[in-house]
Amino acid sequence: MNNPQKIRFGLSKSRILLHRQCPKRLWLKVHRPELEEVDDSNQARFDTGTYVGELAQQLYPDGVLIAGDNLGQAVADTQTVLAGEKRPIFEATLQAGGLLIRADLMLPDQDGYRMVEVKSSTSVKGYHLTDAAIQSWVAQQADLPLTSVEIAHIDNTFVYPGGDDYQGLFHYADVSEQISDMKNEVPDWIKDAQETLSGEEPCIASGDQCSSPFPCSFSGYCSPKTEPEDSFPPEVLPYGKTMAATLRVEGYTDLRDVPIERLGNLNHQRVWRITKSEQAELNPEAGRVIAALPYPRYYIDFETINPAVPVWAGTRPYMQVPFQWSCHIETTKGVITHCAFLADGQSDPRRPFAESLIEAVGANGPVFVYNAPFERSRMQELAEYYPDLAPALEAAIDRIVDLLPIAREHYYHPDMRGSWSIKAVLPTIAPDLAYDNLEVANGGMAQDAFAEIMHPETLPERRQKLHDALLLYCERDTLAMVRIAHYFESGA
Ligand code: SF4
C-alpha cells in the first residue's frame, strides 16, 4: 500500500458495524475481499431481512422510497423529499460526519420524524442498539429532527388473520433512551475504523467475536482447518465444549492422547474408550427394547417450514408449519411398505398433512420417530388447531417411540464423532443409504426447496424436480430409521 495514512476510506454504517465486531473483519472486507466466503445461511438471513423490510414499507402506503444504488443521487433525493410535504420515507439516505446511512423507515410526526430500523428478529439485540446509535448520530449531524429512534422487530405473538393484513406484525421498541450515551461514541468508532483501514492487517486471533453477533465470513482464512480427517480433536466430546477448551489449553489436540483419568464424565469416558479402540459398541438392551414392541410398526418423519412472515391464516411468525411427512410401515418383521405426503405449496398444508398422517399411522402399533420432541410438538399444535382431529392425533402421539435416546444410551461408533444425529449414526450402520447423492440432503435444504415450490414464479418443471427431490429425501430419513431399528434389534 502506498503511503496509507493519506487515504480516507468511505464509511457506511455496515462498515462500522463490521469494525465493531472485529477490526480485522473490516480490514479484510476492504483490502482482501477475495478471501470472503459467503455461505447459504448468511444469504438466507440477508434475504429474510430484505423481505421483512419490504413488508414493513407496505404498511405505509403513502410512503416514498428513495430507490437506486447511486448513493449521491439518493442523498439528493432524500433532501428533496424532506423539503416537501411530510410523509413516510423508506431508505432515506443521509450523509454527515464522514458516514453514510440508509434509514429503513422515517415516519413523520408533529415535531419531526420517528427513525425506525426494521429487524427480522423477535426482540431487540445488543447490536441493534449500536446500529440505531449510528443512525441517530448521523441524523443529528444532518440536522434532521428525530422525535424517537425505534427498532421494529417481529412480534412472535402476532397471529396472521389472512388477506395480506400484516398490521401488528411488528413491535416498535423505542430505544432513544438506551442509545443516548452510546451515540456520543460514534465519532470515536469512525476514527477507529479509519485508522484500521489505513494501517496494516490487524493481528487478531480467532475467538468469540468470530461467531457473534454473526458468523464471520472470513473464518476460513483466519482459522483454516489444519487437523487431518482421521484425527479426533477434543471437540468430539459430546456436550463437552468447556472440557475440550481445557484440554486444548493443556496441549491436547487428539482425544486419544488424553489420559482417561482426565475425563470425569462417564459418557466422555465411553466416547474416549470407543474412539481409542476403534470398535463400535452396541448394548443388547437397545435390541431388547425394540424387540418387545408389536407390529405393525410405523416410522415417520416430518419436514417443516418456518417463515418469518406468516403465509397462512392462523399461523405465527417463525412457527414451524409441517408440509411433508414420510412413513415406512412394517406390517410384520421385514415386510415393509412406504407412503408419503407432500403439500402442493399453494395452500395451507396443515389440514391435509394432519388428515393424511392420521390415515397412514392407523390405530395400533408403535410410531417410531428420531428425536420425538419435534414430531410430538407439531402433532400437538395440529391437535390444538383442528379440535376435530385432536383425538386421533393425540392417540398417535401416545404411541410414539423415540429412537434417539435408545441410540444415545446404547450405541456409539467412532465415526459418529460425538453426535447421535441420524445423519451421524446412519453411515456407521447403513453406509449404502448415504445422503450425499441426494439433491435435497438436509432439513435446511428441504425448507429452501419447499419455499421455491411455493414461489409463484417457479416454473412447473423446476417445481416437479424439487417435489421429487423432497420425496426422496424424506423417504430416506424414514428408511434410515427402519435400518437403525433393525440393526439394534439384531444385537439383542
Ligand atoms: S474470523 Fe474472527 S478474527 Fe478473523 S476477521 Fe473474522 S471475526 Fe476477525
Boltz pocket constraint, residues with backbone or C-beta under 6 A from the ligand:
constraints:
  - pocket:
      binder: B
      contacts: [[A, 21], [A, 22], [A, 23], [A, 24], [A, 25], [A, 28], [A, 204], [A, 205], [A, 206], [A, 207], [A, 209], [A, 210], [A, 211], [A, 216], [A, 217], [A, 218], [A, 219], [A, 220], [A, 222], [A, 223]]
      max_distance: 6.0
